Amino acid sequence: MQWSAGQVRDEQLVRLRKCLDPQRPPRPEDLERDLLALARGRVALMTDFRDHFSLVRHIHGEAGHVPPEVLDAWQEAGPRRVSRELSVVLAALADHGLLDVHGDPAQATVHFMVLISAEIAQRSYWGVIPLSPEETDRITAVGVQTFLRAYGAAR
């Protein structure tokens, strides 16, 4: 579980850094484009790493039978690290006046992740039955737009 989570984590971090560099924030007019690229990259992981997300489905289904320390190790190996890194990026975007994370970049991170991917994960059964590219793009675009309505900096 940890090895698989580490593989996906590393790829997610590569995609994050490719789309958003906290040291070199995008121009305000490019923020939506860059967040959408990040969202598309994150959602694509479900099909790019089918075996891992098969494991994720099993973990969610059997969480009551998995020792808490095993679940914690899996979370720490992948999902939590990615969330922490994205929180740093969102906080930096807020520091540059591009977002207003309302003092809680970790919560903004959760909202971003849910808005761009929860519907896709549920409807595709974590990538087992992928949605069409058009539907995936529509859902991620609406998620990014909704995120920016909630967290976009006042101009």
N, C-alpha and C positions, 0 to 999 in steps of 0.2 A: 504494500500500500504506500509506504513512504517513498520507495523508488519511483513508482508511477506518478505520485503527486509531485515529486521533485522534477520529473521530466516535463510535466505540464506547467508547473510553476516557472521553470526556466524559460520556456517558450512564451508564457504570458508576460514575463518581465521583459523579454526581448521586444515583444510587440508593444508593450507600454512605452518603453524607451524610444522606440522608433516613431511612435505617434506623438508623444508628449515628453519634452525635456524640461524639468523644472528650472534649470539654469537658463534656458532659452525659450521662454513662453511664446506661444503663437500670438500673432496680431489678433486683436479682438474680432475682426471679421473672419478669421480662420479658425476660431475656437470650435464652432459647431462642426466644421469639416474634420478637424483633428479628433474630436470626441467620437464622431461617427466612424472614423477609421479605426479607432481603438475598440469601439463597440463591435464592429464587424469582425475584427481580429479575435476578440474574445469569444464571440458566438461561433466562429469557425472552428474553434478548438474542439467542439463537440463532435464534429465529423473528422477533424484532423487526428484526433486521439480517441477513436472509437473504443478501443480496449480499455482505456482509462475510464471513460465515462460509463462503460458497462460495469466496471468496478464501483464507480460512484453510485450507480443505481442499486447495486447490492448492498453497499454500505448504508445507504438511506433505508433500504428495506429491512435490514437486519440490525440496525443500530441498537435496538434493545437487547440484542444477544452478543454484542461486541463489547469487550471490556472498555470502560471509560478511558483508561490510559492509552489504549490503542487508537481510539477515536481522536483523542487529544494529539497524539503523535502524528497522525495523518493530517489533521487540521494544521498543525504547526509546520509540517513538511511542505504544505502547498497553499491551501486557501488563506490561512491567516497571513502568511508572508506576502502574498499578492495583495491582499487587502491593505496591509500596512504600507506597502510601496505606493499603491494608488492613493492612499490617504495623504502621503507626503506630497505627491504630485498635485492633488486637489488643493491642499493647503498652500502650496507654492503659487498655484494659479490665483488663489484668493489673495495672497500677499501682493501679487502683481495687478490686482484690481480686476481680474477677469471673471472671478466667481465670488459669491458670498456664501460661504459654507456655514454661516450662522454659528461660528465658534466651534463647530463639531465636524471636522473633516472625515472622521471615521463613519459618522452617520451618513454624511453625503456620499461616501464610498458605497455603503450598503444600498442606498437609494439608487445610485447609478447602476450598480450591478443588477438589481432587481428590475429596474425599468428597461434595461436593454436585453435581458436574457431570460427572465422567469417565464414569460409566456412561451418563448421558443422551447425552453427546456421541458415545460409541461406538455406542450402540444406535440413535440417531437419525441417524447419519452427519452430525454437526454441524448438526442441524436439518432435514435434507433430508426425512426421514420422521419427523415429530414423534411423540413418544409421547403417549398420552392424558394429559389433565390430571391424572387420578387417579394414574396411574403416575409422572408427573413429581413430583407432590406427595409420593408415598410415598418415592421415591428421595431427594428433597431433605430430607425430614423425617428419614429414617434417617441421612443424611449429617450433619445438624446434631446429632442425638442422639449419634452416634458421636464427632463432634468434641468435644462437651461431656464425654463420658466420658474422652476423652484429655486434654483441656485445661481442663475445668471446675475452678474453684478448690475446694479442700477446704472444706467448710462446718464 
